[in-house]
């Protein structure tokens, strides 16, 4: 959604981000999500302006995705017989 507003409709990334991030967190009542502030979860996504492709993702202050690859997996995900699939382009 954010990419379409910026790339196809000419909106600024700074103008669209609060709609996609802070408002969504507020509606879902995710109190520690949606903004980079002291005491919050420290989740962030870095998108290069020229492509708007996800370059890096940080969750709870830890880098979990970089250069197109999953970089970090929580230990609880490596144990057990659960199957986790990620979909998207």
N, C-alpha and C positions, 0 to 999 in steps of 0.2 A: 504494500500500500504506500509506504513512504517513498519508495523508489519511483513509483508511478507519478505521484504528486510532484516530485522534484524533476524527474527526467522528462516526463510527457506533458506536464502542465505548467512548468516553469516556476513553481513555488520554491522558496528558499528552504534548505535543509533545516536551518535554525527555526524557521516558522512552523514547519511540519512536525518536527521532533516532539514538541510538547503534546501534540494531539495523539501521536502514536505511543508515547512512552508515559509521561506523567498522568495524563487523563485516564489511560488504560489501567495503570496501577491504582489510581484513586477509585475508579469504578469497581475494580475487583477487590478493593479493600486490602491491598498489599502495602501495608504501612511503611515497610522498610525499602520499598522499591520505587522507581520512577524518577528519582533525582539523585544527583551526586552531592551529598551533604554529610557532615559529620553525624555518625550514628545510623546511617543508612547502610544498605547491603553492599555498596561499592560495585555495582554491576555496570559495565560499560561495553559499548560496541564501537569499533573504529571503522569508518567507511571512507575510503578515498573519494574526494569530490568528483574526480573524473569518471569513475566507474560505478560508484555506490555499491560495490560488491563488499561483502563482509570480509575485512582483513584480519581483525583481531577481536576476541571477545574475552571479557573479564567477568567472572562471577564471584561475588563475595571477596573481591580483591585479588583473586587468583586468575592467571591467564589460562583459559581452557581451550582456546582456538586461535591458531595463527597460521597465516599463509595457506589457507585452504585445508588445513588438517586439524582434527581434534588433537589437542595437545595434552590435556590433563583429564583423567577420569577419577572420580571419587572412589575411594577404596570399597565402599559398600556396593558399588556397581560391578566390581571384579569378582565377588563371591556369590555363590548361588547359581541357580539354573534359569534365571530370568533372561529373556531375549529382548534386547532394546534395539530398535531400528530408527534411524534418522532419515527423514525424507525431505527433499527440497532441491531447488536448483540454484 
